[in-house]
Amino acid sequence: MQALSHTAFEQLVANAQSVEEDSYGPKVYLFDNGDYLKLFRRKRLLSSALLTPYSVRFWRNAERLQRLGIPTVTPLELFRLPNAGWTAVRYRALAGTTLKSVYAQEQGMDSALLEQLAGFFRNLHRKGVYFRSMHLGNIVLTPNGTLGLIDIADLTLQSRALSHNKARRNLAHFERYLKHNGLIAGFPFNALCEKVLAP
């Protein structure tokens, strides 16, 4: 992990565009060549992120997903930022369109895409992937028609397939996103669950 001074960080993002911010300032920068820089802040003084920063988890999860044949981002560089508890990862985005954009554009989800999404969930669960941030904005439909994952810092992988109960909990995270964004009424969530959890 490369340590950056304040000056070096300012030079790094001088020509980059801030594309996501929170109360602390920019969270994600976009460079002219299409690369992204995602900033991670350790939220508590004592936490697991002290030993393994979220940027490192992001990097490792990307490598693990790629080994499993699941499309995702390509990590390029890790940085320790001058502010205490802050790190960052530079990565190449996964080409494609988020299902959030597809759903909004199509004003719904057709049966073929729903079947593909259910198959994607089943594949992830079979490969031991548990993703708390699983939602339409973090699933990408790639140009070759496959589905992949982005924003993967809080994803965990286990050595065996998810249990039925854990698969249900993963779907519950997805359901909470739909409810929070006012999409649950129009989204075929029950049909998705039936397809994902079918024996």
Summary of the structure (lengths in Angstrom):
residues: 199
radius of gyration: 17.8
end to end distance: 44.1
largest distance: 56.4
contacts: 559
relative contact order: 0.13
helix: 39%
strand: 25%
